[in-house]
Amino acid sequence: MVANVIDVDKKQNQNDGEEEYVRLPLPRRHNNELFAIAERLMGGSRIHVICEDGKARLARIPGKMKRRQRVRAGDLLIIKPWDIQNEKADIVFRYRRTQASTLSRRGLLPEEINVF
């Protein structure tokens, strides 16, 4: 199975002068994943997000992400809406600011949520 990632930027390796590519995951459309922007923190590991399809959803931060990285308002996210309740979702991935601006520069973000 081919991973849905993109080679984004070249990073200069400090030791031997070689260039390497940084890979970023993209939403897997066949798994119903979407881009979203975190609007406000609701407490209890929940965030109100605005999705690329124009809907506002209540997204849940999974435990493995809650322990490793912090999700703040204004972050670019990949979410997966629930099958049962479409107004709720799970957060799959969080982009850092530099990663989000790189995706915006390359034209990979939809116009509805392109604020970077």
N, CA, C and O atoms as a Tinker XYZ file with bonds, in Angstrom:
   464  protein
     1  N      0.836000   -1.172000    0.000000    73     2
     2  CA     0.000000    0.000000    0.000000    64     1     3
     3  C      0.886000    1.241000    0.000000    63     2     4     5
     4  O      1.857000    1.313000    0.753000    81     3
     5  N      0.560000    2.196000   -0.825000    73     3     6
     6  CA     1.351000    3.414000   -0.940000    64     5     7
     7  C      0.883000    4.410000    0.114000    63     6     8     9
     8  O     -0.311000    4.686000    0.234000    81     7
     9  N      1.826000    4.941000    0.868000    73     7    10
    10  CA     1.489000    5.942000    1.887000    64     9    11
    11  C      1.149000    7.259000    1.204000    63    10    12    13
    12  O      1.724000    7.596000    0.169000    81    11
    13  N      0.231000    7.987000    1.776000    73    11    14
    14  CA    -0.206000    9.262000    1.212000    64    13    15
    15  C      0.611000   10.380000    1.852000    63    14    16    17
    16  O      0.133000   11.074000    2.749000    81    15
    17  N      1.842000   10.548000    1.385000    73    15    18
    18  CA     2.739000   11.574000    1.903000    64    17    19
    19  C      3.335000   12.322000    0.728000    63    18    20    21
    20  O      3.254000   11.881000   -0.418000    81    19
    21  N      3.930000   13.449000    1.031000    73    19    22
    22  CA     4.537000   14.271000   -0.007000    64    21    23
    23  C      5.920000   14.701000    0.468000    63    22    24    25
    24  O      6.116000   15.012000    1.643000    81    23
    25  N      6.878000   14.714000   -0.463000    73    23    26
    26  CA     8.198000   15.251000   -0.159000    64    25    27
    27  C      8.085000   16.760000   -0.221000    63    26    28    29
    28  O      7.734000   17.320000   -1.260000    81    27
    29  N      8.382000   17.425000    0.894000    73    27    30
    30  CA     8.096000   18.851000    0.953000    64    29    31
    31  C      9.338000   19.700000    0.776000    63    30    32    33
    32  O      9.454000   20.394000   -0.234000    81    31
    33  N     10.242000   19.676000    1.686000    73    31    34
    34  CA    11.381000   20.579000    1.649000    64    33    35
    35  C     12.680000   19.801000    1.706000    63    34    36    37
    36  O     12.752000   18.693000    2.237000    81    35
    37  N     13.693000   20.416000    1.146000    73    35    38
    38  CA    15.026000   19.858000    1.279000    64    37    39
    39  C     15.649000   20.423000    2.542000    63    38    40    41
    40  O     15.586000   21.626000    2.794000    81    39
    41  N     16.248000   19.548000    3.332000    73    39    42
    42  CA    16.971000   20.001000    4.516000    64    41    43
    43  C     18.448000   19.735000    4.285000    63    42    44    45
    44  O     18.820000   18.668000    3.795000    81    43
    45  N     19.258000   20.659000    4.621000    73    43    46
    46  CA    20.693000   20.510000    4.470000    64    45    47
    47  C     21.234000   19.714000    5.643000    63    46    48    49
    48  O     21.060000   20.120000    6.792000    81    47
    49  N     21.879000   18.604000    5.386000    73    47    50
    50  CA    22.483000   17.806000    6.428000    64    49    51
    51  C     23.781000   18.483000    6.849000    63    50    52    53
    52  O     24.633000   18.757000    6.004000    81    51
    53  N     23.944000   18.755000    8.124000    73    51    54
    54  CA    25.072000   19.539000    8.611000    64    53    55
    55  C     26.385000   18.760000    8.575000    63    54    56    57
    56  O     27.452000   19.366000    8.481000    81    55
    57  N     26.329000   17.449000    8.647000    73    55    58
    58  CA    27.558000   16.662000    8.742000    64    57    59
    59  C     28.281000   16.533000    7.409000    63    58    60    61
    60  O     29.479000   16.809000    7.334000    81    59
    61  N     27.588000   16.126000    6.365000    73    59    62
    62  CA    28.280000   15.852000    5.118000    64    61    63
    63  C     27.770000   16.659000    3.927000    63    62    64    65
    64  O     28.160000   16.372000    2.795000    81    63
    65  N     26.917000   17.654000    4.138000    73    63    66
    66  CA    26.467000   18.540000    3.079000    64    65    67
    67  C     25.421000   17.939000    2.153000    63    66    68    69
    68  O     25.092000   18.553000    1.138000    81    67
    69  N     24.881000   16.754000    2.467000    73    67    70
    70  CA    23.863000   16.143000    1.618000    64    69    71
    71  C     22.500000   16.763000    1.892000    63    70    72    73
    72  O     22.250000   17.292000    2.975000    81    71
    73  N     21.619000   16.689000    0.890000    73    71    74
    74  CA    20.254000   17.175000    1.064000    64    73    75
    75  C     19.338000   15.986000    1.306000    63    74    76    77
    76  O     19.519000   14.921000    0.716000    81    75
    77  N     18.355000   16.174000    2.176000    73    75    78
    78  CA    17.367000   15.132000    2.403000    64    77    79
    79  C     15.975000   15.766000    2.373000    63    78    80    81
    80  O     15.815000   16.955000    2.651000    81    79
    81  N     14.986000   14.964000    2.035000    73    79    82
    82  CA    13.624000   15.463000    1.939000    64    81    83
    83  C     12.868000   15.184000    3.225000    63    82    84    85
    84  O     13.068000   14.159000    3.876000    81    83
    85  N     11.989000   16.126000    3.579000    73    83    86
    86  CA    11.107000   15.951000    4.722000    64    85    87
    87  C      9.756000   15.534000    4.174000    63    86    88    89
    88  O      9.240000   16.168000    3.253000    81    87
    89  N      9.175000   14.479000    4.725000    73    87    90
    90  CA     7.908000   13.970000    4.222000    64    89    91
    91  C      6.789000   14.342000    5.184000    63    90    92    93
    92  O      6.926000   14.203000    6.399000    81    91
    93  N      5.675000   14.819000    4.622000    73    91    94
    94  CA     4.510000   15.186000    5.411000    64    93    95
    95  C      3.316000   14.344000    4.979000    63    94    96    97
    96  O      3.109000   14.137000    3.783000    81    95
    97  N      2.532000   13.859000    5.929000    73    95    98
    98  CA     1.329000   13.104000    5.544000    64    97    99
    99  C      0.235000   14.044000    5.054000    63    98   100   101
   100  O      0.127000   15.182000    5.511000    81    99
   101  N     -0.564000   13.559000    4.129000    73    99   102
   102  CA    -1.726000   14.262000    3.617000    64   101   103
   103  C     -2.968000   13.464000    3.997000    63   102   104   105
   104  O     -2.863000   12.272000    4.288000    81   103
   105  N     -4.139000   14.094000    3.999000    73   103   106
   106  CA    -5.359000   13.343000    4.337000    64   105   107
   107  C     -5.616000   12.228000    3.335000    63   106   108   109
   108  O     -5.489000   12.421000    2.126000    81   107
   109  N     -5.975000   11.075000    3.845000    73   107   110
   110  CA    -6.334000    9.944000    2.986000    64   109   111
   111  C     -7.816000   10.060000    2.678000    63   110   112   113
   112  O     -8.659000    9.757000    3.522000    81   111
   113  N     -8.128000   10.495000    1.480000    73   111   114
   114  CA    -9.518000   10.757000    1.093000    64   113   115
   115  C    -10.354000    9.479000    1.104000    63   114   116   117
   116  O    -11.548000    9.527000    1.401000    81   115
   117  N     -9.745000    8.340000    0.784000    73   115   118
   118  CA   -10.509000    7.095000    0.785000    64   117   119
   119  C    -10.855000    6.645000    2.201000    63   118   120   121
   120  O    -11.748000    5.818000    2.380000    81   119
   121  N    -10.162000    7.176000    3.211000    73   119   122
   122  CA   -10.493000    6.905000    4.618000    64   121   123
   123  C    -11.349000    8.011000    5.222000    63   122   124   125
   124  O    -11.567000    8.033000    6.433000    81   123
   125  N    -11.838000    8.934000    4.387000    73   123   126
   126  CA   -12.725000   10.014000    4.822000    64   125   127
   127  C    -12.016000   11.023000    5.732000    63   126   128   129
   128  O    -12.641000   11.581000    6.633000    81   127
   129  N    -10.716000   11.264000    5.505000    73   127   130
   130  CA    -9.974000   12.239000    6.303000    64   129   131
   131  C    -10.016000   13.605000    5.620000    63   130   132   133
   132  O    -10.051000   13.700000    4.394000    81   131
   133  N    -10.010000   14.669000    6.446000    73   131   134
   134  CA   -10.127000   16.041000    5.964000    64   133   135
   135  C     -9.096000   16.942000    6.633000    63   134   136   137
   136  O     -8.596000   16.634000    7.715000    81   135
   137  N     -8.781000   18.071000    5.970000    73   135   138
   138  CA    -8.041000   19.140000    6.626000    64   137   139
   139  C     -9.002000   19.904000    7.519000    63   138   140   141
   140  O    -10.184000   20.026000    7.200000    81   139
   141  N     -8.502000   20.423000    8.642000    73   139   142
   142  CA    -9.309000   21.258000    9.532000    64   141   143
   143  C     -8.390000   22.217000   10.272000    63   142   144   145
   144  O     -7.182000   22.001000   10.364000    81   143
   145  N     -8.989000   23.283000   10.798000    73   143   146
   146  CA    -8.256000   24.239000   11.627000    64   145   147
   147  C     -8.892000   24.256000   12.996000    63   146   148   149
   148  O    -10.113000   24.355000   13.122000    81   147
   149  N     -8.056000   24.159000   14.037000    73   147   150
   150  CA    -8.544000   24.198000   15.410000    64   149   151
   151  C     -9.009000   25.615000   15.726000    63   150   152   153
   152  O     -8.241000   26.570000   15.603000    81   151
   153  N    -10.265000   25.746000   16.134000    73   151   154
   154  CA   -10.816000   27.071000   16.403000    64   153   155
   155  C    -10.683000   27.449000   17.876000    63   154   156   157
   156  O    -10.138000   28.503000   18.201000    81   155
   157  N    -11.183000   26.586000   18.772000    73   155   158
   158  CA   -11.049000   26.885000   20.203000    64   157   159
   159  C    -11.027000   25.584000   21.002000    63   158   160   161
   160  O    -11.611000   24.574000   20.610000    81   159
   161  N    -10.339000   25.647000   22.121000    73   159   162
   162  CA   -10.241000   24.501000   23.021000    64   161   163
   163  C    -11.488000   24.447000   23.884000    63   162   164   165
   164  O    -11.930000   25.470000   24.408000    81   163
   165  N    -12.058000   23.259000   24.035000    73   163   166
   166  CA   -13.290000   23.111000   24.792000    64   165   167
   167  C    -13.044000   22.489000   26.170000    63   166   168   169
   168  O    -13.935000   22.529000   27.018000    81   167
   169  N    -11.889000   21.928000   26.410000    73   167   170
   170  CA   -11.611000   21.254000   27.671000    64   169   171
   171  C    -11.955000   19.780000   27.567000    63   170   172   173
   172  O    -12.767000   19.385000   26.731000    81   171
   173  N    -11.349000   18.979000   28.400000    73   171   174
   174  CA   -11.614000   17.548000   28.367000    64   173   175
   175  C    -11.121000   16.892000   27.096000    63   174   176   177
   176  O    -11.761000   15.976000   26.581000    81   175
   177  N     -9.994000   17.347000   26.584000    73   175   178
   178  CA    -9.353000   16.859000   25.359000    64   177   179
   179  C    -10.286000   16.945000   24.144000    63   178   180   181
   180  O    -10.298000   16.050000   23.299000    81   179
   181  N    -11.051000   18.008000   24.068000    73   179   182
   182  CA   -11.935000   18.250000   22.928000    64   181   183
   183  C    -11.645000   19.635000   22.345000    63   182   184   185
   184  O    -11.312000   20.573000   23.069000    81   183
   185  N    -11.778000   19.740000   21.032000    73   183   186
   186  CA   -11.485000   20.977000   20.318000    64   185   187
   187  C    -12.585000   21.215000   19.290000    63   186   188   189
   188  O    -13.036000   20.285000   18.621000    81   187
   189  N    -13.007000   22.455000   19.173000    73   187   190
   190  CA   -13.958000   22.850000   18.137000    64   189   191
   191  C    -13.142000   23.181000   16.902000    63   190   192   193
   192  O    -12.264000   24.042000   16.955000    81   191
   193  N    -13.422000   22.500000   15.769000    73   191   194
   194  CA   -12.642000   22.682000   14.541000    64   193   195
   195  C    -13.552000   23.119000   13.398000    63   194   196   197
   196  O    -14.751000   22.842000   13.393000    81   195
   197  N    -12.948000   23.811000   12.426000    73   195   198
   198  CA   -13.616000   24.187000   11.189000    64   197   199
   199  C    -12.978000   23.352000   10.082000    63   198   200   201
   200  O    -11.766000   23.412000    9.873000    81   199
   201  N    -13.794000   22.576000    9.379000    73   199   202
   202  CA   -13.290000   21.640000    8.378000    64   201   203
   203  C    -13.286000   22.256000    6.988000    63   202   204   205
   204  O    -13.892000   23.302000    6.754000    81   203
   205  N    -12.593000   21.591000    6.068000    73   203   206
   206  CA   -12.498000   22.096000    4.703000    64   205   207
   207  C    -13.818000   22.001000    3.954000    63   206   208   209
   208  O    -13.998000   22.681000    2.943000    81   207
   209  N    -14.750000   21.171000    4.427000    73   207   210
   210  CA   -16.059000   21.080000    3.778000    64   209   211
   211  C    -17.037000   22.127000    4.308000    63   210   212   213
   212  O    -18.213000   22.114000    3.943000    81   211
   213  N    -16.556000   23.043000    5.175000    73   211   214
   214  CA   -17.368000   24.138000    5.669000    64   213   215
   215  C    -18.130000   23.843000    6.946000    63   214   216   217
   216  O    -18.798000   24.734000    7.470000    81   215
   217  N    -18.056000   22.636000    7.462000    73   215   218
   218  CA   -18.775000   22.281000    8.680000    64   217   219
   219  C    -17.902000   22.498000    9.907000    63   218   220   221
   220  O    -16.677000   22.383000    9.848000    81   219
   221  N    -18.562000   22.815000   11.024000    73   219   222
   222  CA   -17.867000   22.915000   12.311000    64   221   223
   223  C    -18.123000   21.615000   13.059000    63   222   224   225
   224  O    -19.260000   21.152000   13.146000    81   223
   225  N    -17.064000   21.035000   13.596000    73   223   226
   226  CA   -17.185000   19.757000   14.298000    64   225   227
   227  C    -16.499000   19.839000   15.650000    63   226   228   229
   228  O    -15.651000   20.700000   15.883000    81   227
   229  N    -16.880000   18.934000   16.532000    73   227   230
   230  CA   -16.233000   18.777000   17.819000    64   229   231
   231  C    -15.261000   17.609000   17.683000    63   230   232   233
   232  O    -15.681000   16.467000   17.498000    81   231
   233  N    -13.971000   17.893000   17.773000    73   231   234
   234  CA   -12.954000   16.872000   17.552000    64   233   235
   235  C    -12.352000   16.434000   18.881000    63   234   236   237
   236  O    -12.230000   17.215000   19.825000    81   235
   237  N    -11.984000   15.169000   18.920000    73   235   238
   238  CA   -11.420000   14.564000   20.120000    64   237   239
   239  C     -9.926000   14.325000   19.897000    63   238   240   241
   240  O     -9.517000   13.836000   18.845000    81   239
   241  N     -9.118000   14.678000   20.902000    73   239   242
   242  CA    -7.683000   14.432000   20.835000    64   241   243
   243  C     -7.431000   13.040000   21.401000    63   242   244   245
   244  O     -7.743000   12.796000   22.567000    81   243
   245  N     -6.877000   12.122000   20.617000    73   243   246
   246  CA    -6.616000   10.781000   21.154000    64   245   247
   247  C     -5.497000   10.803000   22.184000    63   246   248   249
   248  O     -4.690000   11.732000   22.218000    81   247
   249  N     -5.456000    9.788000   23.014000    73   247   250
   250  CA    -4.506000    9.732000   24.122000    64   249   251
   251  C     -3.056000    9.770000   23.692000    63   250   252   253
   252  O     -2.242000   10.431000   24.337000    81   251
   253  N     -2.707000    9.068000   22.601000    73   251   254
   254  CA    -1.303000    9.055000   22.181000    64   253   255
   255  C     -0.844000   10.429000   21.709000    63   254   256   257
   256  O      0.325000   10.773000   21.881000    81   255
   257  N     -1.734000   11.220000   21.120000    73   255   258
   258  CA    -1.370000   12.573000   20.710000    64   257   259
   259  C     -1.373000   13.519000   21.902000    63   258   260   261
   260  O     -0.560000   14.441000   21.963000    81   259
   261  N     -2.269000   13.302000   22.841000    73   259   262
   262  CA    -2.377000   14.170000   24.015000    64   261   263
   263  C     -1.106000   14.114000   24.854000    63   262   264   265
   264  O     -0.707000   15.111000   25.457000    81   263
   265  N     -0.478000   12.954000   24.888000    73   263   266
   266  CA     0.734000   12.794000   25.694000    64   265   267
   267  C      1.982000   13.329000   25.004000    63   266   268   269
   268  O      2.927000   13.737000   25.680000    81   267
   269  N      2.008000   13.336000   23.680000    73   267   270
   270  CA     3.226000   13.685000   22.946000    64   269   271
   271  C      3.281000   15.124000   22.465000    63   270   272   273
   272  O      4.349000   15.735000   22.491000    81   271
   273  N      2.169000   15.676000   22.031000    73   271   274
   274  CA     2.191000   17.024000   21.482000    64   273   275
   275  C      0.933000   17.782000   21.867000    63   274   276   277
   276  O     -0.105000   17.189000   22.161000    81   275
   277  N      1.041000   19.075000   21.861000    73   275   278
   278  CA    -0.064000   19.931000   22.284000    64   277   279
   279  C     -0.762000   20.516000   21.059000    63   278   280   281
   280  O     -0.109000   20.999000   20.134000    81   279
   281  N     -2.085000   20.468000   21.061000    73   279   282
   282  CA    -2.883000   21.058000   19.991000    64   281   283
   283  C     -3.421000   22.386000   20.490000    63   282   284   285
   284  O     -4.051000   22.447000   21.546000    81   283
   285  N     -3.176000   23.454000   19.734000    73   283   286
   286  CA    -3.608000   24.794000   20.127000    64   285   287
   287  C     -4.548000   25.362000   19.078000    63   286   288   289
   288  O     -4.658000   24.835000   17.971000    81   287
   289  N     -5.217000   26.433000   19.438000    73   287   290
   290  CA    -6.108000   27.110000   18.490000    64   289   291
   291  C     -5.280000   27.666000   17.339000    63   290   292   293
   292  O     -4.211000   28.237000   17.555000    81   291
   293  N     -5.768000   27.500000   16.138000    73   291   294
   294  CA    -5.063000   27.971000   14.957000    64   293   295
   295  C     -4.200000   26.924000   14.286000    63   294   296   297
   296  O     -3.629000   27.203000   13.232000    81   295
   297  N     -4.079000   25.740000   14.845000    73   295   298
   298  CA    -3.261000   24.681000   14.256000    64   297   299
   299  C     -3.983000   24.033000   13.082000    63   298   300   301
   300  O     -5.209000   23.920000   13.082000    81   299
   301  N     -3.221000   23.612000   12.089000    73   299   302
   302  CA    -3.750000   22.849000   10.968000    64   301   303
   303  C     -3.742000   21.380000   11.352000    63   302   304   305
   304  O     -2.738000   20.869000   11.847000    81   303
   305  N     -4.864000   20.697000   11.125000    73   303   306
   306  CA    -5.036000   19.313000   11.560000    64   305   307
   307  C     -5.539000   18.453000   10.413000    63   306   308   309
   308  O     -6.077000   18.953000    9.425000    81   307
   309  N     -5.353000   17.148000   10.566000    73   307   310
   310  CA    -6.058000   16.159000    9.762000    64   309   311
   311  C     -7.042000   15.490000   10.697000    63   310   312   313
   312  O     -6.653000   14.984000   11.750000    81   311
   313  N     -8.319000   15.480000   10.325000    73   311   314
   314  CA    -9.333000   14.856000   11.173000    64   313   315
   315  C    -10.062000   13.771000   10.386000    63   314   316   317
   316  O    -10.034000   13.740000    9.156000    81   315
   317  N    -10.709000   12.890000   11.129000    73   315   318
   318  CA   -11.541000   11.847000   10.531000    64   317   319
   319  C    -12.915000   11.909000   11.175000    63   318   320   321
   320  O    -13.057000   11.548000   12.343000    81   319
   321  N    -13.948000   12.365000   10.435000    73   319   322
   322  CA   -15.300000   12.425000   11.006000    64   321   323
   323  C    -15.810000   11.033000   11.369000    63   322   324   325
   324  O    -15.458000   10.037000   10.737000    81   323
   325  N    -16.639000   10.993000   12.391000    73   323   326
   326  CA   -17.229000    9.734000   12.817000    64   325   327
   327  C    -18.261000    9.284000   11.799000    63   326   328   329
   328  O    -18.885000   10.110000   11.132000    81   327
   329  N    -18.440000    7.975000   11.679000    73   327   330
   330  CA   -19.446000    7.434000   10.775000    64   329   331
   331  C    -20.851000    7.618000   11.334000    63   330   332   333
   332  O    -21.795000    7.858000   10.581000    81   331
   333  N    -20.991000    7.507000   12.646000    73   331   334
   334  CA   -22.308000    7.549000   13.277000    64   333   335
   335  C    -22.796000    8.980000   13.443000    63   334   336   337
   336  O    -23.913000    9.307000   13.044000    81   335
   337  N    -21.962000    9.837000   14.032000    73   335   338
   338  CA   -22.307000   11.247000   14.230000    64   337   339
   339  C    -21.346000   12.092000   13.403000    63   338   340   341
   340  O    -20.163000   12.196000   13.727000    81   339
   341  N    -21.856000   12.689000   12.342000    73   339   342
   342  CA   -20.990000   13.439000   11.428000    64   341   343
   343  C    -20.517000   14.760000   12.032000    63   342   344   345
   344  O    -19.574000   15.356000   11.512000    81   343
   345  N    -21.141000   15.238000   13.118000    73   343   346
   346  CA   -20.716000   16.500000   13.731000    64   345   347
   347  C    -19.580000   16.302000   14.735000    63   346   348   349
   348  O    -19.160000   17.258000   15.387000    81   347
   349  N    -19.080000   15.074000   14.867000    73   347   350
   350  CA   -17.931000   14.787000   15.736000    64   349   351
   351  C    -16.836000   14.134000   14.912000    63   350   352   353
   352  O    -17.090000   13.549000   13.859000    81   351
   353  N    -15.586000   14.247000   15.424000    73   351   354
   354  CA   -14.450000   13.730000   14.665000    64   353   355
   355  C    -13.308000   13.369000   15.610000    63   354   356   357
   356  O    -13.304000   13.749000   16.781000    81   355
   357  N    -12.351000   12.635000   15.079000    73   355   358
   358  CA   -11.107000   12.319000   15.776000    64   357   359
   359  C     -9.961000   13.034000   15.067000    63   358   360   361
   360  O     -9.964000   13.158000   13.843000    81   359
   361  N     -8.989000   13.498000   15.831000    73   359   362
   362  CA    -7.815000   14.142000   15.258000    64   361   363
   363  C     -6.792000   13.059000   14.922000    63   362   364   365
   364  O     -6.463000   12.217000   15.758000    81   363
   365  N     -6.298000   13.095000   13.694000    73   363   366
   366  CA    -5.346000   12.090000   13.232000    64   365   367
   367  C     -3.914000   12.621000   13.289000    63   366   368   369
   368  O     -3.001000   11.907000   13.702000    81   367
   369  N     -3.716000   13.893000   12.867000    73   367   370
   370  CA    -2.368000   14.459000   12.778000    64   369   371
   371  C     -2.438000   15.959000   12.976000    63   370   372   373
   372  O     -3.427000   16.596000   12.613000    81   371
   373  N     -1.376000   16.529000   13.559000    73   371   374
   374  CA    -1.258000   17.977000   13.719000    64   373   375
   375  C      0.003000   18.444000   13.012000    63   374   376   377
   376  O      1.083000   17.889000   13.211000    81   375
   377  N     -0.147000   19.474000   12.182000    73   375   378
   378  CA     1.001000   20.075000   11.494000    64   377   379
   379  C      1.592000   21.179000   12.346000    63   378   380   381
   380  O      0.869000   21.884000   13.050000    81   379
   381  N      2.909000   21.331000   12.282000    73   379   382
   382  CA     3.560000   22.479000   12.914000    64   381   383
   383  C      3.372000   23.693000   12.012000    63   382   384   385
   384  O      2.955000   23.555000   10.862000    81   383
   385  N      3.678000   24.883000   12.528000    73   383   386
   386  CA     3.467000   26.121000   11.761000    64   385   387
   387  C      4.259000   26.123000   10.454000    63   386   388   389
   388  O      3.730000   26.507000    9.411000    81   387
   389  N      5.518000   25.700000   10.502000    73   387   390
   390  CA     6.337000   25.702000    9.291000    64   389   391
   391  C      5.825000   24.686000    8.278000    63   390   392   393
   392  O      5.879000   24.934000    7.073000    81   391
   393  N      5.331000   23.555000    8.747000    73   391   394
   394  CA     4.777000   22.550000    7.840000    64   393   395
   395  C      3.512000   23.065000    7.173000    63   394   396   397
   396  O      3.306000   22.852000    5.978000    81   395
   397  N      2.658000   23.749000    7.946000    73   395   398
   398  CA     1.416000   24.295000    7.394000    64   397   399
   399  C      1.701000   25.382000    6.362000    63   398   400   401
   400  O      1.036000   25.440000    5.328000    81   399
   401  N      2.679000   26.239000    6.631000    73   399   402
   402  CA     3.002000   27.285000    5.664000    64   401   403
   403  C      3.624000   26.689000    4.403000    63   402   404   405
   404  O      3.435000   27.234000    3.315000    81   403
   405  N      4.354000   25.598000    4.520000    73   403   406
   406  CA     4.913000   24.926000    3.352000    64   405   407
   407  C      3.808000   24.333000    2.490000    63   406   408   409
   408  O      3.850000   24.448000    1.265000    81   407
   409  N      2.815000   23.698000    3.117000    73   407   410
   410  CA     1.686000   23.151000    2.368000    64   409   411
   411  C      0.907000   24.268000    1.674000    63   410   412   413
   412  O      0.440000   24.097000    0.548000    81   411
   413  N      0.772000   25.400000    2.343000    73   411   414
   414  CA     0.066000   26.533000    1.761000    64   413   415
   415  C      0.827000   27.097000    0.564000    63   414   416   417
   416  O      0.227000   27.413000   -0.464000    81   415
   417  N      2.146000   27.222000    0.697000    73   415   418
   418  CA     2.977000   27.725000   -0.398000    64   417   419
   419  C      2.897000   26.835000   -1.633000    63   418   420   421
   420  O      2.914000   27.330000   -2.760000    81   419
   421  N      2.810000   25.532000   -1.424000    73   419   422
   422  CA     2.766000   24.593000   -2.540000    64   421   423
   423  C      1.371000   24.407000   -3.107000    63   422   424   425
   424  O      1.190000   23.680000   -4.083000    81   423
   425  N      0.365000   25.069000   -2.495000    73   423   426
   426  CA    -0.990000   25.016000   -3.017000    64   425   427
   427  C     -1.738000   23.738000   -2.702000    63   426   428   429
   428  O     -2.648000   23.365000   -3.442000    81   427
   429  N     -1.385000   23.061000   -1.631000    73   427   430
   430  CA    -2.023000   21.797000   -1.274000    64   429   431
   431  C     -3.195000   21.958000   -0.313000    63   430   432   433
   432  O     -3.927000   21.000000   -0.059000    81   431
   433  N     -3.379000   23.172000    0.226000    73   431   434
   434  CA    -4.493000   23.410000    1.140000    64   433   435
   435  C     -5.693000   23.954000    0.381000    63   434   436   437
   436  O     -5.522000   24.746000   -0.545000    81   435
   437  N     -6.907000   23.547000    0.751000    73   435   438
   438  CA    -8.097000   24.127000    0.111000    64   437   439
   439  C     -8.255000   25.599000    0.490000    63   438   440   441
   440  O     -7.800000   26.021000    1.553000    81   439
   441  N     -8.888000   26.365000   -0.365000    73   439   442
   442  CA    -9.045000   27.800000   -0.134000    64   441   443
   443  C     -9.884000   28.113000    1.099000    63   442   444   445
   444  O     -9.721000   29.176000    1.698000    81   443
   445  N    -10.778000   27.206000    1.489000    73   443   446
   446  CA   -11.657000   27.457000    2.631000    64   445   447
   447  C    -10.879000   27.601000    3.939000    63   446   448   449
   448  O    -11.294000   28.350000    4.823000    81   447
   449  N     -9.756000   26.890000    4.070000    73   447   450
   450  CA    -9.011000   26.921000    5.331000    64   449   451
   451  C     -7.585000   27.413000    5.163000    63   450   452   453
   452  O     -6.778000   27.268000    6.082000    81   451
   453  N     -7.254000   27.982000    4.032000    73   451   454
   454  CA    -5.892000   28.443000    3.800000    64   453   455
   455  C     -5.688000   29.803000    4.466000    63   454   456   457
   456  O     -5.919000   30.842000    3.847000    81   455
   457  N     -5.256000   29.795000    5.724000    73   455   458
   458  CA    -4.986000   31.028000    6.459000    64   457   459
   459  C     -3.503000   31.168000    6.761000    63   458   460   461
   460  O     -3.108000   32.032000    7.544000    81   459
   461  N     -2.688000   30.335000    6.154000    73   459   462
   462  CA    -1.262000   30.365000    6.436000    64   461   463
   463  C     -0.581000   31.053000    5.309000    63   462   464
   464  O      0.641000   31.200000    5.323000    81   463
